[in-house]
């Protein structure tokens, strides 16, 4: 039986699936209109976060009819936003055919229920919106499991606030009526589903770990591309390797990791791995669910941190990525900062730092410099050499071919002239025959 991450149906223009995961029909209702609501408590930049929420809504194909911001010391425990402002939102929704409210913070089940009762409009929060986008984008089995696991973990604690809706008779003595029974039944069902998903994901994680171990055993060097969502990671992967990964000007355009071989100027081949984009205030449920995927960065030999230098908030985005990399245990891995989309801005001196490289993934500008930077940033486990190997030791050529790479082989009177990439294991054996290094 196939399972798919469930959609919260923000936009009705999508294919619906039955319980077996089979496509039923395509609903063609008009695009959903939404109002974005933000509570500014001073904990983060509310204005920038609201802009990001608008981009998330656009990615989910939601039309933003308006935005509302209210300064408060803390969100209201009952309705998140003040009663007066909530009445204003209700009037606006009635006059503008708004059918969705998106809050730029996590709502409790009680808050969601109260907001919907007052306004008559469905309400979701930032996490639900991100989960919905992920549900649209997940293609691999692992990605679908990770999304549904995050959804179920997010849903479980919020069932408690739905007791009234679940009750058929209303509260009884001790409040142990049919509603409580239904609530507990739903909780047990979700817990069973979470356990099943965790078990299946664990098997996939073991397979991924075996692949990592095999790569290390085979001396495969891996380079992970990380960065804020929509920084141009997939565009860069496509440009360097012809990977054919979907690249759109939308947040979380790609979700599933993709790996492709890349040959560097020194002849060494590395595995270039694209990872899921990061975002500020990334929900804990997503970090946990996608940990196995994000660990590709934690196990890489080098991290390419792709930044969108044309974005006004690039500095805050860089801080978010550094923080999340630290949480994933990537502190000891060398990082090469890739300043992308430089074709959109005039040159600025501060961008030319020694540990960074300026490129345009769209035009190809700076690619030669980038590849040389990658090669020089990696630990030198092999060297390009020109060797003259006597015919009495031709077995060494077979070892070089097995552990490294031979670019050219020419026979002479003195022996075999070889241009090769030699693994560090063979340095001592090849030293007597060295003619030139770093060809």
C-alpha positions as a LaTeX table, in Angstrom:
\begin{tabular}{lrrr}
\hline
Residue & $x$ (\AA) & $y$ (\AA) & $z$ (\AA) \\
\hline
Unk1 & 0.00 & 0.00 & 0.00 \\
Unk2 & 1.31 & 3.44 & $-0.94$ \\
Unk3 & 1.05 & 6.46 & 1.34 \\
Unk4 & 1.48 & 10.10 & 0.45 \\
Unk5 & 2.03 & 13.13 & 2.69 \\
Unk6 & $-1.38$ & 14.69 & 3.22 \\
Unk7 & $-2.08$ & 18.17 & 1.85 \\
Unk8 & $-3.84$ & 20.83 & 3.90 \\
Unk9 & $-5.33$ & 21.97 & 0.57 \\
Unk10 & $-4.16$ & 25.57 & 0.63 \\
Unk11 & $-4.70$ & 25.76 & $-3.10$ \\
Unk12 & $-7.38$ & 23.67 & $-4.72$ \\
Unk13 & $-5.53$ & 23.40 & $-8.06$ \\
Unk14 & $-3.92$ & 20.02 & $-7.46$ \\
Unk15 & $-4.51$ & 16.33 & $-8.02$ \\
Unk16 & $-6.23$ & 14.64 & $-5.09$ \\
Unk17 & $-5.36$ & 11.08 & $-4.03$ \\
Unk18 & $-7.38$ & 8.34 & $-2.39$ \\
Unk19 & $-6.15$ & 6.35 & 0.61 \\
Unk20 & $-4.19$ & 4.01 & $-1.65$ \\
Unk21 & $-2.32$ & 6.93 & $-3.19$ \\
Unk22 & $-4.09$ & 6.70 & $-6.56$ \\
Unk23 & $-4.95$ & 9.89 & $-8.42$ \\
Unk24 & $-8.68$ & 10.60 & $-8.35$ \\
Unk25 & $-9.30$ & 13.83 & $-10.26$ \\
Unk26 & $-7.97$ & 17.33 & $-10.67$ \\
Unk27 & $-9.88$ & 20.08 & $-8.91$ \\
Unk28 & $-9.87$ & 23.35 & $-10.82$ \\
Unk29 & $-11.26$ & 25.90 & $-8.37$ \\
Unk30 & $-9.74$ & 29.37 & $-8.43$ \\
Unk31 & $-6.56$ & 30.27 & $-6.56$ \\
Unk32 & $-6.96$ & 30.73 & $-2.82$ \\
Unk33 & $-6.88$ & 34.32 & $-1.49$ \\
Unk34 & $-5.21$ & 34.81 & 1.86 \\
Unk35 & $-4.39$ & 37.42 & 4.47 \\
Unk36 & $-1.00$ & 37.13 & 6.17 \\
Unk37 & $-0.93$ & 37.90 & 9.90 \\
Unk38 & 2.20 & 38.69 & 11.92 \\
Unk39 & 2.71 & 39.29 & 15.67 \\
Unk40 & 5.75 & 41.50 & 16.36 \\
Unk41 & 7.04 & 40.59 & 19.83 \\
Unk42 & 10.59 & 41.79 & 19.15 \\
Unk43 & 12.06 & 38.28 & 19.15 \\
Unk44 & 12.88 & 38.44 & 15.42 \\
Unk45 & 12.62 & 40.81 & 12.46 \\
Unk46 & 8.86 & 40.64 & 11.92 \\
Unk47 & 8.94 & 42.70 & 8.71 \\
Unk48 & 11.51 & 40.46 & 7.02 \\
Unk49 & 9.77 & 37.32 & 8.27 \\
Unk50 & 6.49 & 38.57 & 6.81 \\
Unk51 & 8.18 & 39.12 & 3.43 \\
Unk52 & 9.46 & 35.56 & 3.59 \\
Unk53 & 5.97 & 34.31 & 4.48 \\
Unk54 & 4.67 & 36.10 & 1.38 \\
Unk55 & 7.24 & 34.26 & $-0.73$ \\
Unk56 & 6.17 & 30.97 & 0.86 \\
Unk57 & 2.55 & 31.78 & 0.02 \\
Unk58 & 3.52 & 32.54 & $-3.58$ \\
Unk59 & 5.33 & 29.20 & $-3.76$ \\
Unk60 & 2.11 & 27.50 & $-2.59$ \\
Unk61 & 0.25 & 29.42 & $-5.35$ \\
Unk62 & $-1.71$ & 31.49 & $-2.87$ \\
Unk63 & $-2.80$ & 35.04 & $-3.78$ \\
Unk64 & $-1.99$ & 37.45 & $-0.95$ \\
Unk65 & $-4.90$ & 39.87 & $-0.51$ \\
Unk66 & $-3.33$ & 41.78 & 2.40 \\
Unk67 & $-1.03$ & 41.67 & 5.41 \\
Unk68 & $-1.65$ & 42.52 & 9.08 \\
Unk69 & 0.96 & 43.20 & 11.76 \\
Unk70 & 0.33 & 43.85 & 15.44 \\
Unk71 & 2.89 & 44.74 & 18.09 \\
Unk72 & 2.40 & 42.75 & 21.29 \\
Unk73 & 4.52 & 41.64 & 24.21 \\
Unk74 & 3.27 & 38.09 & 23.58 \\
Unk75 & 0.63 & 36.41 & 21.39 \\
Unk76 & $-2.85$ & 36.23 & 22.91 \\
Unk77 & $-3.37$ & 32.76 & 24.38 \\
Unk78 & $-6.91$ & 32.51 & 22.99 \\
Unk79 & $-6.76$ & 34.13 & 19.56 \\
Unk80 & $-3.05$ & 34.97 & 19.06 \\
Unk81 & $-3.96$ & 38.49 & 17.91 \\
Unk82 & $-6.02$ & 41.12 & 19.73 \\
Unk83 & $-9.84$ & 40.96 & 19.60 \\
Unk84 & $-10.17$ & 44.36 & 17.91 \\
Unk85 & $-7.68$ & 43.54 & 15.18 \\
Unk86 & $-9.34$ & 40.15 & 14.68 \\
Unk87 & $-12.69$ & 41.88 & 14.05 \\
Unk88 & $-10.96$ & 44.11 & 11.47 \\
Unk89 & $-9.57$ & 41.01 & 9.77 \\
Unk90 & $-13.06$ & 39.48 & 9.71 \\
Unk91 & $-14.52$ & 42.58 & 7.99 \\
Unk92 & $-11.69$ & 42.64 & 5.44 \\
Unk93 & $-12.14$ & 38.95 & 4.65 \\
Unk94 & $-15.89$ & 39.36 & 4.13 \\
Unk95 & $-15.39$ & 42.31 & 1.79 \\
Unk96 & $-12.57$ & 40.76 & $-0.28$ \\
Unk97 & $-13.59$ & 37.09 & $-0.63$ \\
Unk98 & $-10.65$ & 35.94 & 1.51 \\
Unk99 & $-10.82$ & 32.26 & 2.39 \\
Unk100 & $-7.55$ & 31.67 & 4.25 \\
Unk101 & $-5.58$ & 33.29 & 7.11 \\
Unk102 & $-1.87$ & 32.48 & 7.39 \\
Unk103 & $-0.19$ & 33.33 & 10.70 \\
Unk104 & 3.58 & 33.91 & 10.80 \\
Unk105 & 4.06 & 31.78 & 13.92 \\
Unk106 & 2.89 & 28.44 & 15.27 \\
Unk107 & $-0.76$ & 28.34 & 16.38 \\
Unk108 & $-2.16$ & 26.06 & 19.03 \\
Unk109 & $-5.27$ & 24.03 & 18.23 \\
Unk110 & $-7.28$ & 26.26 & 20.59 \\
Unk111 & $-6.07$ & 29.44 & 18.89 \\
Unk112 & $-6.87$ & 28.03 & 15.45 \\
Unk113 & $-10.37$ & 27.03 & 16.54 \\
Unk114 & $-11.11$ & 30.41 & 18.13 \\
Unk115 & $-9.79$ & 32.39 & 15.15 \\
Unk116 & $-11.91$ & 30.37 & 12.72 \\
Unk117 & $-15.01$ & 30.80 & 14.91 \\
Unk118 & $-14.64$ & 34.58 & 15.03 \\
Unk119 & $-13.68$ & 35.18 & 11.39 \\
Unk120 & $-15.44$ & 32.32 & 9.64 \\
Unk121 & $-12.22$ & 31.80 & 7.65 \\
Unk122 & $-9.87$ & 28.84 & 7.76 \\
Unk123 & $-6.61$ & 29.60 & 9.63 \\
Unk124 & $-3.20$ & 27.93 & 9.31 \\
Unk125 & 0.27 & 28.83 & 10.56 \\
Unk126 & 3.76 & 29.16 & 9.09 \\
Unk127 & 4.71 & 25.57 & 9.83 \\
Unk128 & 1.56 & 24.19 & 8.17 \\
Unk129 & 2.32 & 26.27 & 5.08 \\
Unk130 & 5.90 & 24.97 & 4.86 \\
Unk131 & 4.70 & 21.39 & 5.39 \\
Unk132 & 2.17 & 21.85 & 2.59 \\
Unk133 & 4.88 & 23.06 & 0.21 \\
Unk134 & 7.06 & 20.10 & 1.18 \\
Unk135 & 4.13 & 17.75 & 0.56 \\
Unk136 & 3.87 & 19.15 & $-2.98$ \\
Unk137 & 7.60 & 18.88 & $-3.66$ \\
Unk138 & 8.50 & 15.46 & $-2.20$ \\
Unk139 & 9.17 & 12.97 & $-5.00$ \\
Unk140 & 11.34 & 10.21 & $-3.54$ \\
Unk141 & 9.96 & 7.66 & $-1.10$ \\
Unk142 & 12.31 & 8.94 & 1.60 \\
Unk143 & 11.17 & 12.53 & 1.03 \\
Unk144 & 7.51 & 11.53 & 1.26 \\
Unk145 & 8.10 & 9.65 & 4.51 \\
Unk146 & 10.01 & 12.57 & 6.01 \\
Unk147 & 7.24 & 15.01 & 5.13 \\
Unk148 & 4.44 & 12.83 & 6.49 \\
Unk149 & 6.42 & 12.12 & 9.65 \\
Unk150 & 6.84 & 15.86 & 10.25 \\
Unk151 & 3.12 & 16.39 & 9.59 \\
Unk152 & 2.01 & 13.67 & 12.01 \\
Unk153 & 4.38 & 14.86 & 14.75 \\
Unk154 & 3.06 & 18.38 & 14.32 \\
Unk155 & $-0.54$ & 17.22 & 14.31 \\
Unk156 & $-0.46$ & 14.98 & 17.41 \\
Unk157 & $-0.25$ & 17.60 & 20.21 \\
Unk158 & $-2.83$ & 19.77 & 18.45 \\
Unk159 & $-5.58$ & 17.15 & 18.63 \\
Unk160 & $-6.19$ & 18.01 & 22.29 \\
Unk161 & $-7.72$ & 21.37 & 21.38 \\
Unk162 & $-10.23$ & 19.69 & 19.07 \\
Unk163 & $-12.13$ & 17.84 & 21.81 \\
Unk164 & $-15.37$ & 19.83 & 21.31 \\
Unk165 & $-15.41$ & 19.22 & 17.56 \\
Unk166 & $-14.75$ & 15.52 & 18.09 \\
Unk167 & $-17.58$ & 15.11 & 20.59 \\
Unk168 & $-20.98$ & 14.01 & 19.33 \\
Unk169 & $-22.88$ & 14.71 & 22.58 \\
Unk170 & $-20.87$ & 17.49 & 24.18 \\
Unk171 & $-18.99$ & 17.32 & 27.50 \\
Unk172 & $-20.38$ & 14.96 & 30.13 \\
Unk173 & $-19.59$ & 14.44 & 33.80 \\
Unk174 & $-15.85$ & 14.22 & 34.05 \\
Unk175 & $-15.73$ & 15.19 & 30.33 \\
Unk176 & $-15.38$ & 11.54 & 29.36 \\
Unk177 & $-17.93$ & 11.49 & 26.56 \\
Unk178 & $-17.74$ & 10.13 & 23.02 \\
Unk179 & $-15.51$ & 13.07 & 22.06 \\
Unk180 & $-12.81$ & 11.94 & 24.45 \\
Unk181 & $-13.03$ & 8.43 & 23.04 \\
Unk182 & $-12.68$ & 9.74 & 19.49 \\
Unk183 & $-9.74$ & 11.93 & 20.53 \\
Unk184 & $-7.89$ & 9.02 & 22.12 \\
Unk185 & $-8.64$ & 6.84 & 19.07 \\
Unk186 & $-7.17$ & 9.47 & 16.75 \\
Unk187 & $-4.12$ & 9.85 & 18.98 \\
Unk188 & $-3.48$ & 6.11 & 18.97 \\
Unk189 & $-3.87$ & 6.00 & 15.20 \\
Unk190 & $-1.36$ & 8.84 & 14.73 \\
Unk191 & 1.12 & 7.30 & 17.18 \\
Unk192 & 0.93 & 3.98 & 15.29 \\
Unk193 & 1.45 & 5.80 & 12.01 \\
Unk194 & 4.44 & 7.72 & 13.43 \\
Unk195 & 5.99 & 4.46 & 14.68 \\
Unk196 & 5.48 & 2.87 & 11.26 \\
Unk197 & 7.02 & 5.85 & 9.45 \\
Unk198 & 9.97 & 5.98 & 11.85 \\
Unk199 & 10.65 & 2.28 & 11.28 \\
Unk200 & 10.54 & 2.66 & 7.49 \\
Unk201 & 12.68 & 5.80 & 7.62 \\
Unk202 & 15.17 & 3.99 & 9.85 \\
Unk203 & 15.63 & 1.33 & 7.17 \\
Unk204 & 16.24 & 4.02 & 4.55 \\
Unk205 & 18.68 & 5.80 & 6.88 \\
Unk206 & 20.64 & 2.55 & 7.30 \\
Unk207 & 20.81 & 2.23 & 3.52 \\
Unk208 & 21.99 & 5.85 & 3.22 \\
Unk209 & 24.60 & 5.27 & 5.96 \\
Unk210 & 25.85 & 2.16 & 4.13 \\
Unk211 & 26.23 & 4.26 & 0.98 \\
Unk212 & 28.23 & 6.87 & 2.92 \\
Unk213 & 30.44 & 4.15 & 4.42 \\
Unk214 & 31.00 & 2.64 & 0.98 \\
Unk215 & 31.94 & 6.05 & $-0.43$ \\
Unk216 & 34.48 & 6.55 & 2.34 \\
Unk217 & 35.89 & 3.05 & 1.78 \\
Unk218 & 36.21 & 3.74 & $-1.93$ \\
Unk219 & 37.89 & 7.10 & $-1.19$ \\
Unk220 & 35.03 & 9.02 & $-2.82$ \\
Unk221 & 35.28 & 12.71 & $-1.93$ \\
Unk222 & 31.90 & 14.37 & $-1.36$ \\
Unk223 & 31.09 & 18.08 & $-1.63$ \\
Unk224 & 27.71 & 19.19 & $-0.21$ \\
Unk225 & 25.89 & 22.25 & $-1.54$ \\
Unk226 & 24.02 & 24.01 & 1.27 \\
Unk227 & 22.42 & 27.40 & 1.58 \\
Unk228 & 19.28 & 29.39 & 2.13 \\
Unk229 & 16.31 & 28.35 & 0.06 \\
Unk230 & 16.21 & 29.93 & $-3.41$ \\
Unk231 & 19.91 & 30.87 & $-3.28$ \\
Unk232 & 20.57 & 29.03 & $-6.56$ \\
Unk233 & 21.89 & 25.65 & $-5.33$ \\
Unk234 & 20.05 & 23.53 & $-7.90$ \\
Unk235 & 20.91 & 25.94 & $-10.70$ \\
Unk236 & 24.58 & 25.60 & $-9.76$ \\
Unk237 & 24.37 & 21.79 & $-9.66$ \\
Unk238 & 22.71 & 21.75 & $-13.09$ \\
Unk239 & 25.28 & 24.13 & $-14.57$ \\
Unk240 & 28.27 & 22.13 & $-13.28$ \\
Unk241 & 27.01 & 18.59 & $-13.89$ \\
Unk242 & 23.97 & 18.69 & $-16.23$ \\
Unk243 & 21.98 & 17.08 & $-13.39$ \\
Unk244 & 18.60 & 18.18 & $-14.76$ \\
Unk245 & 17.26 & 19.08 & $-11.30$ \\
Unk246 & 14.17 & 21.30 & $-11.17$ \\
Unk247 & 15.27 & 24.90 & $-10.60$ \\
Unk248 & 12.59 & 27.56 & $-10.13$ \\
Unk249 & 12.47 & 31.04 & $-8.64$ \\
Unk250 & 10.48 & 29.69 & $-5.71$ \\
Unk251 & 11.27 & 28.67 & $-2.14$ \\
Unk252 & 11.95 & 24.94 & $-1.73$ \\
Unk253 & 11.81 & 24.33 & $-5.50$ \\
Unk254 & 13.65 & 21.06 & $-4.89$ \\
Unk255 & 13.35 & 18.86 & $-1.82$ \\
Unk256 & 15.03 & 15.53 & $-2.50$ \\
Unk257 & 18.86 & 15.40 & $-2.41$ \\
Unk258 & 20.65 & 14.80 & $-5.71$ \\
Unk259 & 24.24 & 13.62 & $-6.19$ \\
Unk260 & 26.32 & 13.94 & $-9.38$ \\
Unk261 & 29.99 & 13.37 & $-10.26$ \\
Unk262 & 32.12 & 16.46 & $-10.92$ \\
Unk263 & 35.65 & 16.48 & $-12.33$ \\
Unk264 & 37.99 & 19.15 & $-10.97$ \\
Unk265 & 40.83 & 20.87 & $-12.88$ \\
Unk266 & 43.43 & 18.64 & $-11.18$ \\
Unk267 & 41.71 & 15.57 & $-12.60$ \\
Unk268 & 40.16 & 14.47 & $-9.35$ \\
Unk269 & 36.48 & 13.48 & $-9.35$ \\
Unk270 & 34.19 & 14.43 & $-6.48$ \\
Unk271 & 30.56 & 13.70 & $-5.66$ \\
Unk272 & 28.57 & 16.94 & $-5.66$ \\
Unk273 & 25.45 & 16.67 & $-3.47$ \\
Unk274 & 22.54 & 19.12 & $-3.53$ \\
Unk275 & 20.60 & 19.40 & $-0.25$ \\
Unk276 & 17.26 & 20.83 & 0.85 \\
Unk277 & 17.22 & 24.61 & 1.27 \\
Unk278 & 17.31 & 26.13 & 4.74 \\
Unk279 & 15.08 & 28.90 & 6.08 \\
Unk280 & 14.86 & 31.06 & 9.18 \\
Unk281 & 12.80 & 29.62 & 12.03 \\
Unk282 & 12.81 & 26.24 & 10.31 \\
Unk283 & 10.24 & 24.14 & 12.22 \\
Unk284 & 11.79 & 21.67 & 14.65 \\
Unk285 & 9.63 & 18.90 & 13.20 \\
Unk286 & 11.24 & 19.40 & 9.79 \\
Unk287 & 14.78 & 19.49 & 11.14 \\
Unk288 & 14.18 & 16.19 & 12.93 \\
Unk289 & 12.38 & 14.52 & 10.02 \\
Unk290 & 14.98 & 15.62 & 7.45 \\
Unk291 & 17.97 & 14.95 & 9.67 \\
Unk292 & 19.14 & 11.97 & 7.60 \\
Unk293 & 19.06 & 14.09 & 4.45 \\
Unk294 & 20.73 & 17.09 & 6.06 \\
Unk295 & 23.43 & 14.80 & 7.43 \\
Unk296 & 24.84 & 14.63 & 3.90 \\
Unk297 & 26.39 & 17.99 & 4.77 \\
Unk298 & 27.68 & 16.70 & 8.12 \\
Unk299 & 29.46 & 13.82 & 6.37 \\
Unk300 & 30.88 & 15.81 & 3.45 \\
Unk301 & 34.57 & 16.56 & 2.92 \\
Unk302 & 33.74 & 20.14 & 1.90 \\
Unk303 & 30.65 & 22.35 & 2.17 \\
Unk304 & 29.77 & 24.84 & $-0.56$ \\
Unk305 & 27.71 & 27.54 & 1.15 \\
Unk306 & 25.77 & 29.20 & $-1.67$ \\
Unk307 & 24.56 & 32.74 & $-0.88$ \\
Unk308 & 22.30 & 35.01 & $-2.91$ \\
Unk309 & 24.27 & 38.27 & $-2.80$ \\
Unk310 & 21.49 & 40.11 & $-4.65$ \\
Unk311 & 19.17 & 39.58 & $-1.65$ \\
Unk312 & 19.03 & 42.52 & 0.78 \\
Unk313 & 18.87 & 40.06 & 3.68 \\
Unk314 & 21.91 & 38.03 & 2.66 \\
Unk315 & 23.76 & 38.69 & 5.95 \\
Unk316 & 20.89 & 37.41 & 8.11 \\
Unk317 & 20.47 & 34.41 & 5.78 \\
Unk318 & 24.16 & 33.56 & 6.17 \\
Unk319 & 23.75 & 33.63 & 9.97 \\
Unk320 & 20.76 & 31.26 & 9.75 \\
Unk321 & 22.73 & 28.76 & 7.65 \\
Unk322 & 25.77 & 28.91 & 9.96 \\
Unk323 & 23.53 & 28.32 & 12.98 \\
Unk324 & 21.80 & 25.30 & 11.42 \\
Unk325 & 25.12 & 23.85 & 10.23 \\
Unk326 & 26.37 & 24.16 & 13.80 \\
Unk327 & 23.30 & 22.30 & 15.09 \\
Unk328 & 24.01 & 19.50 & 12.58 \\
Unk329 & 27.58 & 19.14 & 13.84 \\
Unk330 & 29.33 & 20.54 & 10.76 \\
Unk331 & 31.73 & 22.79 & 12.68 \\
Unk332 & 34.89 & 20.88 & 11.74 \\
Unk333 & 34.15 & 20.67 & 8.00 \\
Unk334 & 35.81 & 23.27 & 5.75 \\
Unk335 & 33.34 & 25.71 & 4.16 \\
Unk336 & 33.77 & 27.54 & 0.86 \\
Unk337 & 31.38 & 30.48 & 0.55 \\
Unk338 & 29.94 & 30.81 & $-2.96$ \\
Unk339 & 28.57 & 34.30 & $-3.64$ \\
Unk340 & 25.94 & 33.60 & $-6.30$ \\
Unk341 & 23.84 & 35.93 & $-8.50$ \\
Unk342 & 26.64 & 38.49 & $-8.69$ \\
Unk343 & 25.37 & 39.40 & $-12.18$ \\
Unk344 & 22.45 & 41.16 & $-10.48$ \\
Unk345 & 24.54 & 43.61 & $-8.44$ \\
Unk346 & 27.48 & 45.97 & $-9.02$ \\
Unk347 & 30.84 & 44.75 & $-7.73$ \\
Unk348 & 31.46 & 45.51 & $-4.08$ \\
Unk349 & 34.93 & 45.16 & $-2.45$ \\
Unk350 & 33.73 & 43.28 & 0.64 \\
Unk351 & 32.60 & 40.40 & $-1.55$ \\
Unk352 & 36.14 & 39.49 & $-2.63$ \\
Unk353 & 37.23 & 37.71 & 0.55 \\
Unk354 & 39.93 & 34.97 & 0.39 \\
Unk355 & 37.61 & 32.17 & 1.54 \\
Unk356 & 34.85 & 33.04 & $-0.94$ \\
Unk357 & 34.31 & 33.04 & $-4.68$ \\
Unk358 & 31.97 & 35.15 & $-6.77$ \\
Unk359 & 29.90 & 33.39 & $-9.43$ \\
Unk360 & 26.72 & 33.54 & $-11.44$ \\
Unk361 & 25.17 & 30.08 & $-11.72$ \\
Unk362 & 22.90 & 31.46 & $-14.44$ \\
Unk363 & 25.62 & 32.86 & $-16.75$ \\
Unk364 & 28.56 & 30.65 & $-15.76$ \\
Unk365 & 30.70 & 33.56 & $-14.57$ \\
Unk366 & 33.39 & 32.52 & $-12.09$ \\
Unk367 & 33.07 & 28.75 & $-12.64$ \\
Unk368 & 36.77 & 28.23 & $-13.42$ \\
Unk369 & 37.76 & 30.03 & $-10.25$ \\
Unk370 & 35.15 & 28.07 & $-8.28$ \\
Unk371 & 36.46 & 24.69 & $-9.48$ \\
Unk372 & 40.04 & 25.65 & $-8.61$ \\
Unk373 & 38.90 & 26.86 & $-5.18$ \\
Unk374 & 37.11 & 23.55 & $-4.56$ \\
Unk375 & 40.24 & 21.60 & $-5.55$ \\
Unk376 & 42.51 & 23.69 & $-3.30$ \\
Unk377 & 40.05 & 23.54 & $-0.36$ \\
Unk378 & 39.92 & 19.75 & $-0.29$ \\
Unk379 & 42.41 & 17.70 & 1.65 \\
Unk380 & 45.13 & 16.61 & $-0.74$ \\
Unk381 & 44.79 & 12.83 & $-0.73$ \\
Unk382 & 46.17 & 12.53 & $-4.27$ \\
Unk383 & 48.61 & 14.31 & $-6.57$ \\
Unk384 & 48.92 & 14.79 & $-10.30$ \\
Unk385 & 52.29 & 13.34 & $-11.39$ \\
Unk386 & 54.31 & 12.53 & $-14.49$ \\
Unk387 & 56.17 & 9.28 & $-13.94$ \\
Unk388 & 58.67 & 7.22 & $-15.94$ \\
Unk389 & 58.06 & 3.66 & $-14.77$ \\
Unk390 & 60.53 & 0.95 & $-15.94$ \\
Unk391 & 59.12 & $-2.11$ & $-17.65$ \\
Unk392 & 60.34 & $-4.19$ & $-14.74$ \\
Unk393 & 57.74 & $-2.51$ & $-12.47$ \\
Unk394 & 54.67 & $-2.33$ & $-14.73$ \\
Unk395 & 52.55 & $-3.76$ & $-11.92$ \\
Unk396 & 52.70 & $-0.30$ & $-10.34$ \\
Unk397 & 50.72 & 1.11 & $-13.29$ \\
Unk398 & 47.87 & $-1.29$ & $-12.48$ \\
Unk399 & 47.88 & $-0.10$ & $-8.85$ \\
Unk400 & 47.80 & 3.54 & $-9.94$ \\
Unk401 & 44.88 & 2.82 & $-12.24$ \\
Unk402 & 43.03 & 1.04 & $-9.43$ \\
Unk403 & 43.58 & 3.69 & $-6.73$ \\
Unk404 & 43.74 & 6.83 & $-8.90$ \\
Unk405 & 43.42 & 7.84 & $-12.52$ \\
Unk406 & 45.67 & 7.66 & $-15.60$ \\
Unk407 & 45.32 & 10.50 & $-18.11$ \\
Unk408 & 48.03 & 9.48 & $-20.59$ \\
Unk409 & 50.26 & 6.46 & $-21.08$ \\
Unk410 & 53.16 & 6.43 & $-23.57$ \\
Unk411 & 55.85 & 3.80 & $-24.19$ \\
Unk412 & 59.50 & 4.88 & $-24.47$ \\
Unk413 & 62.88 & 3.14 & $-24.61$ \\
Unk414 & 63.43 & 3.71 & $-20.87$ \\
Unk415 & 59.95 & 2.63 & $-19.74$ \\
Unk416 & 56.30 & 3.75 & $-19.63$ \\
Unk417 & 55.71 & 7.50 & $-19.40$ \\
Unk418 & 52.58 & 8.01 & $-17.32$ \\
Unk419 & 50.56 & 11.16 & $-16.56$ \\
Unk420 & 48.42 & 10.15 & $-13.59$ \\
Unk421 & 46.52 & 11.18 & $-10.49$ \\
Unk422 & 48.26 & 9.17 & $-7.78$ \\
Unk423 & 46.59 & 8.28 & $-4.47$ \\
Unk424 & 48.51 & 9.07 & $-1.27$ \\
Unk425 & 48.85 & 5.34 & $-0.55$ \\
Unk426 & 51.25 & 5.05 & $-3.50$ \\
Unk427 & 53.39 & 8.14 & $-2.88$ \\
Unk428 & 56.35 & 6.15 & $-1.52$ \\
Unk429 & 56.20 & 3.60 & $-4.36$ \\
Unk430 & 56.07 & 6.22 & $-7.11$ \\
Unk431 & 58.67 & 8.61 & $-5.61$ \\
Unk432 & 61.70 & 6.97 & $-7.36$ \\
Unk433 & 60.06 & 7.38 & $-10.77$ \\
Unk434 & 58.83 & 10.97 & $-10.42$ \\
Unk435 & 59.69 & 13.31 & $-13.31$ \\
Unk436 & 57.26 & 16.17 & $-12.64$ \\
Unk437 & 54.61 & 16.89 & $-10.02$ \\
Unk438 & 51.45 & 19.01 & $-10.37$ \\
Unk439 & 51.38 & 18.55 & $-14.14$ \\
\hline
\end{tabular}
